[in-house]
């Protein structure tokens, strides 16, 4: 049955049934597509081939079913985000996580023995602080600022996915589970193109949703994830040592320096100082108004460059080099053309054949002379008899 796969890919491309029918050149109606997605009919092979081409996959991909389920843990978005865009982002992450599970299997990377999914119970928002401290300790991160959040997550096989989307989307987290319910992969996603400080916070926020297990009495899971992200990026011990235990005044220049030191926005740093009691609620509100007046609410000074995930690219190039995936599949996974590299010897031979005849003879003569010289300098090679190369 292709119903589930067809719907997932269509939504991941942000297409309506009518859009997909149009992309196929009108050879099929949206009513027929609806029947395919609801399992009420099966496409013929020519139609299936057209469907696959329209969705950028091979026909066999539409027939395949993943041997695991993907569960969305949290979705950080504004109420203004359209339902169609919400579905597109969610299904994009599901497809991306499925691809990464396959690459994990091909490269024999994991899952780790213990993914800390829902490892910390959460009865109140403040519990998230201790959870962040314990996770940093488990991962041997100490109390210093994290220079690259993306690298830390990928080092623990938490997949980082960048998704092109509208302003209403901030972050999303999901986990993949096998038929026995075991977690085999997890992913956190952030909107592509945002500044590095916002990206880092989004990723840490989604990590909080993955590792925290909210109790029924908890009223605000988003605020708890926010507290987790703040504590993960800026441990209380380090903040107090750098800024002080109590402050009556914090200058803008200090906030800009803190932004670079902890890799967090100035607004997030002010909120962190308020949570830790370094500044009062009233002083935080005064600064909040000042941020609005300066126009920093939307665009802060000193934008930090976004971090770049590397695991996917490394895994794709490795499996391509080892012949486990095709060049077309590598291009699909990376979303860009991948050139197949020719063996150096073949490149050299082709370059040699392009030379004029006399130049080719000169190069060959030089290579022969170099080989003879190497032979003369290698005693073991000279002592090797021809008979030694022939098995009796």
C-alpha positions as CSV (number, residue, x, y, z in Angstrom):
1,X,0.0,0.0,0.0
2,X,1.3,3.4,-0.9
3,X,-1.3,5.5,0.8
4,X,0.7,6.5,3.9
5,X,3.9,7.1,2.0
6,X,2.2,9.1,-0.7
7,X,0.4,11.4,1.7
8,X,3.6,12.0,3.8
9,X,5.6,13.0,0.7
10,X,2.9,15.2,-0.7
11,X,2.6,17.1,2.6
12,X,6.3,17.3,3.0
13,X,6.4,19.1,-0.4
14,X,3.7,21.4,0.7
15,X,1.3,20.3,-2.1
16,X,-2.4,20.0,-2.1
17,X,-4.0,17.2,-4.0
18,X,-4.8,19.7,-6.8
19,X,-1.2,20.9,-6.8
20,X,0.1,17.3,-7.2
21,X,-2.3,16.6,-10.0
22,X,-1.1,19.7,-11.8
23,X,2.5,18.8,-11.3
24,X,1.8,15.5,-13.0
25,X,0.6,17.3,-16.1
26,X,-3.1,16.6,-15.4
27,X,-2.9,12.9,-16.3
28,X,-4.6,12.1,-13.0
29,X,-7.4,13.9,-11.1
30,X,-7.2,15.0,-7.5
31,X,-10.1,12.7,-6.7
32,X,-8.0,9.7,-7.9
33,X,-5.1,10.9,-5.8
34,X,-7.4,11.1,-2.8
35,X,-8.4,7.5,-3.4
36,X,-4.8,6.4,-3.5
37,X,-4.0,8.2,-0.2
38,X,-7.1,6.6,1.5
39,X,-6.2,3.2,0.3
40,X,-9.3,2.9,-1.9
41,X,-7.4,2.4,-5.1
42,X,-4.0,1.6,-6.4
43,X,-2.2,3.5,-9.2
44,X,-1.1,1.7,-12.4
45,X,2.6,1.4,-13.0
46,X,2.8,4.3,-15.4
47,X,0.9,6.6,-13.0
48,X,3.1,5.3,-10.1
49,X,6.2,6.3,-12.1
50,X,4.8,9.8,-12.7
51,X,3.9,10.1,-9.1
52,X,7.4,9.2,-8.0
53,X,9.0,11.7,-10.5
54,X,6.7,14.4,-9.3
55,X,7.7,13.8,-5.7
56,X,11.4,13.4,-6.4
57,X,11.8,9.8,-5.5
58,X,12.1,6.4,-7.1
59,X,9.0,4.3,-7.7
60,X,10.2,1.6,-5.2
61,X,10.3,4.3,-2.5
62,X,6.5,4.7,-2.7
63,X,6.0,1.0,-2.1
64,X,8.4,0.8,0.8
65,X,7.1,1.0,4.4
66,X,9.4,2.2,7.2
67,X,9.9,-0.6,9.8
68,X,9.4,2.0,12.6
69,X,7.1,4.8,13.6
70,X,7.9,8.5,14.1
71,X,6.4,10.4,17.0
72,X,6.5,14.2,17.2
73,X,7.5,15.2,20.7
74,X,6.9,19.0,20.5
75,X,6.2,21.7,18.0
76,X,7.2,25.3,18.7
77,X,5.3,27.6,16.4
78,X,3.1,30.6,16.5
79,X,-0.7,30.5,16.2
80,X,-0.3,32.4,12.9
81,X,1.5,29.5,11.1
82,X,-0.9,28.0,8.5
83,X,-2.1,24.4,9.0
84,X,-0.7,23.5,5.6
85,X,2.8,24.8,6.5
86,X,2.6,23.1,9.9
87,X,1.9,19.7,8.2
88,X,4.7,20.3,5.6
89,X,7.3,20.9,8.3
90,X,6.1,18.0,10.4
91,X,6.3,15.6,7.5
92,X,9.6,16.9,6.3
93,X,11.1,16.1,9.7
94,X,9.6,12.6,9.6
95,X,11.1,11.9,6.1
96,X,14.4,13.4,7.2
97,X,14.5,11.2,10.3
98,X,13.7,8.1,8.3
99,X,16.6,8.8,6.0
100,X,18.9,9.2,9.0
101,X,17.8,6.0,10.5
102,X,18.8,4.2,7.3
103,X,22.2,5.9,7.3
104,X,22.7,5.0,10.9
105,X,22.2,1.4,10.0
106,X,24.5,1.5,6.9
107,X,27.3,3.2,8.9
108,X,26.6,1.0,12.0
109,X,26.2,4.1,14.2
110,X,23.8,3.5,17.0
111,X,21.5,4.1,18.4
112,X,23.6,4.9,21.5
113,X,23.1,2.5,24.4
114,X,21.1,5.1,26.3
115,X,19.3,8.0,24.7
116,X,18.0,10.2,27.5
117,X,14.5,10.4,26.2
118,X,12.0,11.4,28.8
119,X,14.6,10.7,31.4
120,X,13.8,13.5,33.9
121,X,10.4,13.8,35.5
122,X,9.1,17.4,35.6
123,X,6.6,18.4,38.3
124,X,7.4,22.2,38.2
125,X,9.3,24.5,35.9
126,X,12.3,24.8,38.2
127,X,13.0,21.0,37.9
128,X,14.2,21.7,34.3
129,X,17.2,23.5,35.8
130,X,18.4,20.3,37.6
131,X,17.7,18.2,34.5
132,X,19.9,20.5,32.3
133,X,22.7,20.3,34.9
134,X,22.5,16.5,35.1
135,X,22.5,16.1,31.3
136,X,25.6,18.4,31.0
137,X,27.3,16.2,33.6
138,X,26.3,13.0,31.9
139,X,27.8,14.3,28.6
140,X,30.9,15.6,30.4
141,X,30.3,19.2,29.3
142,X,31.4,20.8,32.6
143,X,30.1,24.3,33.3
144,X,31.8,26.3,30.6
145,X,29.7,27.7,27.7
146,X,29.1,25.3,24.8
147,X,31.0,26.5,21.7
148,X,28.9,24.5,19.3
149,X,25.5,23.1,20.3
150,X,25.0,21.3,17.0
151,X,28.2,19.4,17.3
152,X,27.4,18.3,20.8
153,X,24.0,17.0,19.8
154,X,25.4,15.2,16.7
155,X,28.2,13.7,18.8
156,X,25.5,12.0,20.9
157,X,23.6,11.0,17.7
158,X,20.8,13.5,18.1
159,X,20.1,14.5,14.6
160,X,20.0,18.2,13.8
161,X,17.7,19.1,10.9
162,X,17.4,22.6,9.3
163,X,14.0,23.3,7.7
164,X,13.2,26.1,5.4
165,X,10.0,27.6,6.7
166,X,8.1,30.8,7.5
167,X,8.6,33.0,10.5
168,X,5.9,31.3,12.5
169,X,8.0,28.1,12.9
170,X,10.8,27.9,15.5
171,X,11.5,24.3,16.3
172,X,10.3,20.7,16.3
173,X,11.5,17.5,17.9
174,X,10.7,13.9,17.1
175,X,11.7,10.3,17.9
176,X,11.6,7.1,15.9
177,X,10.6,3.8,17.5
178,X,10.9,0.2,16.4
179,X,8.1,-2.3,16.5
180,X,8.9,-3.1,20.2
181,X,8.6,0.5,21.1
182,X,12.4,1.1,21.6
183,X,13.8,4.5,20.6
184,X,16.1,4.1,17.7
185,X,16.7,7.7,16.7
186,X,15.8,11.2,17.7
187,X,15.9,14.6,15.9
188,X,15.6,18.2,16.7
189,X,14.8,20.8,14.0
190,X,15.2,24.5,13.8
191,X,14.2,27.0,11.1
192,X,17.0,27.5,8.5
193,X,18.4,31.0,8.1
194,X,18.0,32.3,11.7
195,X,20.8,33.9,13.6
196,X,23.1,31.5,15.5
197,X,21.9,32.6,19.0
198,X,18.3,31.9,18.1
199,X,19.2,28.7,16.4
200,X,21.2,27.4,19.5
201,X,18.3,28.3,21.8
202,X,15.7,26.6,19.6
203,X,17.8,23.4,19.5
204,X,18.3,23.4,23.3
205,X,14.6,24.1,23.8
206,X,13.7,21.1,21.6
207,X,16.3,19.0,23.4
208,X,14.4,19.9,26.6
209,X,11.2,18.6,25.2
210,X,12.9,15.3,24.3
211,X,14.5,14.7,27.7
212,X,11.9,16.1,30.1
213,X,8.9,14.0,31.2
214,X,6.1,16.4,32.2
215,X,3.9,15.3,35.2
216,X,0.1,15.9,35.1
217,X,0.4,18.8,37.6
218,X,2.8,20.8,35.3
219,X,1.0,23.7,33.8
220,X,3.5,25.1,31.3
221,X,5.6,22.7,29.4
222,X,6.9,25.4,27.0
223,X,8.2,27.5,29.9
224,X,9.9,24.4,31.4
225,X,11.7,23.8,28.0
226,X,12.7,27.4,28.0
227,X,14.2,27.1,31.5
228,X,16.0,23.9,30.4
229,X,17.5,25.6,27.3
230,X,18.7,28.6,29.4
231,X,20.3,26.4,32.0
232,X,21.8,24.1,29.3
233,X,23.4,27.0,27.5
234,X,24.3,29.2,30.6
235,X,24.7,27.2,33.8
236,X,23.8,29.1,36.9
237,X,27.3,28.6,38.5
238,X,29.0,30.2,35.5
239,X,26.5,33.0,35.1
240,X,26.9,34.0,38.8
241,X,30.6,33.8,38.7
242,X,30.8,36.0,35.6
243,X,28.0,38.5,36.3
244,X,27.5,38.4,40.1
245,X,24.9,37.2,42.5
246,X,22.9,40.4,42.6
247,X,22.9,43.4,40.2
248,X,21.1,46.7,40.4
249,X,22.3,47.7,36.9
250,X,23.3,45.7,33.8
251,X,24.6,47.8,30.9
252,X,24.0,47.1,27.2
253,X,27.7,46.6,26.6
254,X,27.7,43.8,29.2
255,X,24.7,42.1,27.5
256,X,26.4,42.2,24.2
257,X,29.5,40.5,25.7
258,X,27.3,37.9,27.4
259,X,25.7,37.2,24.1
260,X,29.0,36.2,22.5
261,X,30.2,34.4,25.6
262,X,27.1,32.1,26.1
263,X,25.8,32.2,22.5
264,X,22.4,33.4,23.6
265,X,20.5,36.5,22.6
266,X,20.5,39.5,24.9
267,X,16.8,39.0,25.5
268,X,17.3,35.4,26.6
269,X,20.2,36.5,28.8
270,X,18.1,39.1,30.6
271,X,15.4,36.4,31.2
272,X,18.1,34.1,32.5
273,X,19.3,36.8,34.9
274,X,15.8,37.3,36.1
275,X,15.2,33.5,36.6
276,X,18.4,33.3,38.7
277,X,17.5,36.3,40.8
278,X,20.5,38.3,39.6
279,X,18.1,41.1,38.6
280,X,14.6,41.9,39.8
281,X,11.4,41.4,37.9
282,X,10.9,45.1,37.8
283,X,14.4,45.7,36.4
284,X,13.8,43.0,33.8
285,X,10.6,44.8,32.7
286,X,12.4,48.1,32.4
287,X,15.0,46.5,30.1
288,X,12.3,44.8,28.1
289,X,10.8,48.2,27.3
290,X,14.2,49.5,26.4
291,X,14.7,46.6,24.0
292,X,11.5,47.5,22.3
293,X,12.5,51.2,22.0
294,X,15.9,50.3,20.5
295,X,14.3,48.0,18.0
296,X,16.1,45.0,19.3
297,X,13.0,42.8,19.8
298,X,13.2,41.6,16.2
299,X,16.8,42.3,15.2
300,X,19.5,42.4,17.9
301,X,23.0,43.8,17.2
302,X,25.9,41.4,16.8
303,X,24.1,38.7,15.0
304,X,25.9,35.3,15.5
305,X,26.5,33.1,12.5
306,X,24.3,29.9,12.5
307,X,25.9,26.5,13.2
308,X,26.2,24.0,10.4
309,X,25.2,20.3,10.9
310,X,27.8,17.9,9.6
311,X,26.6,14.4,10.4
312,X,24.3,13.9,7.4
313,X,26.9,15.1,4.8
314,X,29.6,12.9,6.3
315,X,27.3,9.8,6.4
316,X,26.1,10.4,2.9
317,X,29.6,10.8,1.4
318,X,30.9,7.8,3.3
319,X,28.1,5.5,2.2
320,X,28.4,6.8,-1.4
321,X,32.2,6.1,-1.4
322,X,31.6,2.6,0.0
323,X,29.0,1.9,-2.7
324,X,26.1,1.5,-0.3
325,X,24.0,4.3,-1.9
326,X,23.8,5.6,-5.4
327,X,24.8,9.1,-6.6
328,X,21.2,10.0,-7.3
329,X,20.2,8.9,-3.7
330,X,23.1,10.9,-2.3
331,X,21.9,14.0,-4.2
332,X,18.4,13.5,-2.9
333,X,19.6,13.1,0.7
334,X,21.7,16.3,0.6
335,X,19.3,18.3,-1.6
336,X,22.0,19.2,-4.0
337,X,24.0,17.5,-6.9
338,X,26.8,15.2,-5.8
339,X,29.6,14.7,-8.3
340,X,31.1,11.3,-8.4
341,X,34.9,11.5,-8.0
342,X,37.0,9.5,-10.4
343,X,39.9,7.5,-9.1
344,X,43.1,9.5,-9.2
345,X,44.8,7.0,-11.5
346,X,42.0,7.4,-14.1
347,X,42.2,11.2,-13.8
348,X,45.9,11.1,-14.3
349,X,45.7,8.8,-17.3
350,X,43.1,11.0,-19.0
351,X,45.3,14.1,-18.3
352,X,48.3,12.2,-19.8
353,X,46.4,11.3,-23.0
354,X,45.6,14.9,-23.6
355,X,49.3,15.8,-23.8
356,X,51.1,16.0,-27.2
357,X,52.9,12.8,-28.2
358,X,56.4,14.1,-27.4
359,X,55.3,15.4,-24.0
360,X,53.7,12.1,-23.2
361,X,56.9,10.2,-24.0
362,X,58.9,12.6,-21.8
363,X,56.5,12.0,-18.8
364,X,56.6,8.3,-19.3
365,X,60.4,8.3,-19.5
366,X,60.6,10.3,-16.3
367,X,58.2,7.9,-14.5
368,X,60.3,4.9,-15.7
369,X,63.5,6.5,-14.4
370,X,61.9,7.2,-11.1
371,X,60.7,3.6,-10.8
372,X,64.2,2.3,-11.7
373,X,65.8,4.6,-9.1
374,X,63.3,3.4,-6.4
375,X,64.1,-0.2,-7.4
376,X,67.9,0.4,-6.9
377,X,67.4,1.9,-3.5
378,X,65.1,-0.9,-2.2
379,X,67.2,-3.9,-1.2
380,X,64.2,-6.1,-0.4
381,X,62.8,-5.5,-3.9
382,X,66.1,-6.2,-5.6
383,X,66.6,-9.5,-3.6
384,X,63.1,-10.7,-4.6
385,X,63.5,-13.4,-7.3
386,X,61.1,-14.0,-10.1
387,X,60.5,-17.5,-8.7
388,X,59.3,-16.0,-5.5
389,X,56.3,-14.6,-7.3
390,X,55.2,-18.0,-8.7
391,X,53.4,-20.3,-6.5
392,X,54.5,-23.9,-6.7
